[in-house]
Amino acid sequence: MAINKEEIKKIAQLARLELNDIEIEKYQEQLSSILGYIDKLKEVKTSNLAILGLESGEYNKTRIDEVLICSEKEQKIVLDQISEIENGQAKVGRVI
C-alpha cells in the first residue's frame, strides 16, 4: 500500500514534527513498506489456528514465590556488589 506525501505531511503535523523534503520522501518509502508488509500479513489464513496457551491452561500462569536461604558468605558476596543497602537488603528504586 502506497502512502502519498500529503499523508506524510499530515502525520508529521499530528506528531508535531517538522520534516524537510528529504525526510518526507524517506518516511514515505518506509511507511509504504510497513503498510505493504501489513497487507501481506492480512493474507495469512488464521481461521483454523488455536490461540496458543488458552487450551492448555498455561495462559497467564504464575509461579509461587519462594524464599531461598543462602549462607552468610554467599549473602556477603552478593551484597558487596550492590551500591545501596538498607537493613541488610538491596535498596532499589520504586517501580510503578
C-alpha positions as CSV (number, residue, x, y, z in Angstrom):
1,M,0.0,0.0,0.0
2,A,1.5,3.3,-1.0
3,I,1.2,6.4,1.1
4,N,1.5,9.9,-0.5
5,K,3.5,12.9,0.6
6,E,0.4,14.8,1.7
7,E,-0.5,11.9,4.1
8,I,3.1,12.0,5.4
9,K,2.8,15.8,6.0
10,K,-0.5,15.3,7.8
11,I,1.0,12.6,10.1
12,A,4.1,14.8,10.8
13,Q,1.8,17.7,11.7
14,L,-0.2,15.5,14.1
15,A,3.0,14.3,15.6
16,R,4.3,17.9,15.8
17,L,7.3,17.0,13.6
18,E,9.0,19.4,11.2
19,L,10.2,17.4,8.2
20,N,12.1,18.6,5.2
21,D,11.6,17.2,1.7
22,I,14.2,14.5,2.0
23,E,12.8,13.3,5.3
24,I,9.3,13.3,3.8
25,E,10.5,11.1,0.9
26,K,12.3,8.8,3.3
27,Y,9.3,8.3,5.6
28,Q,7.0,7.9,2.6
29,E,9.1,4.9,1.5
30,Q,9.4,3.5,5.0
31,L,5.7,3.8,5.9
32,S,4.7,2.4,2.5
33,S,6.9,-0.6,3.1
34,I,5.4,-1.1,6.5
35,L,1.9,-0.9,5.3
36,G,2.7,-3.3,2.4
37,Y,4.0,-5.8,5.0
38,I,0.8,-5.4,7.0
39,D,-1.2,-6.2,3.8
40,K,0.9,-9.4,3.4
41,L,0.1,-10.4,6.9
42,K,-3.6,-9.9,6.3
43,E,-3.4,-12.7,3.6
44,V,-2.3,-15.3,6.2
45,K,-5.0,-17.8,6.9
46,T,-5.5,-18.0,10.7
47,S,-9.1,-19.1,11.0
48,N,-8.2,-22.7,11.8
49,L,-5.5,-22.0,14.3
50,A,-5.9,-22.3,18.0
51,I,-4.7,-19.5,20.2
52,L,-1.6,-20.7,21.9
53,G,-1.8,-21.2,25.6
54,L,-5.5,-20.9,26.1
55,E,-6.4,-24.5,25.6
56,S,-3.6,-25.9,27.8
57,G,-4.4,-23.7,30.8
58,E,-0.9,-22.1,30.6
59,Y,-2.2,-18.6,29.9
60,N,-1.0,-16.1,32.5
61,K,0.2,-18.9,34.7
62,T,2.3,-17.6,37.5
63,R,4.7,-19.3,39.8
64,I,4.7,-19.3,43.6
65,D,7.4,-17.1,45.1
66,E,9.8,-18.9,47.3
67,V,12.5,-17.7,49.6
68,L,15.9,-19.2,49.0
69,I,18.2,-19.4,52.0
70,C,21.8,-18.8,51.4
71,S,24.9,-18.8,53.7
72,E,26.3,-15.6,55.2
73,K,29.3,-15.9,52.9
74,E,27.0,-16.0,49.8
75,Q,24.9,-13.1,51.1
76,K,28.1,-11.0,51.7
77,I,29.3,-11.7,48.2
78,V,26.0,-10.5,46.7
79,L,25.6,-7.5,49.0
80,D,29.2,-6.4,48.3
81,Q,28.2,-5.9,44.7
82,I,25.2,-3.6,45.4
83,S,25.5,0.2,45.6
84,E,22.7,0.8,48.1
85,I,22.0,-1.4,51.1
86,E,19.4,-0.8,53.8
87,N,18.8,-3.2,56.8
88,G,20.9,-5.9,55.1
89,Q,18.9,-5.8,51.9
90,A,19.4,-4.3,48.5
91,K,17.7,-1.0,48.1
92,V,16.1,-0.4,44.7
93,G,14.2,2.4,43.1
94,R,10.4,2.5,43.0
95,V,8.9,0.6,40.1
96,I,5.5,1.7,39.1
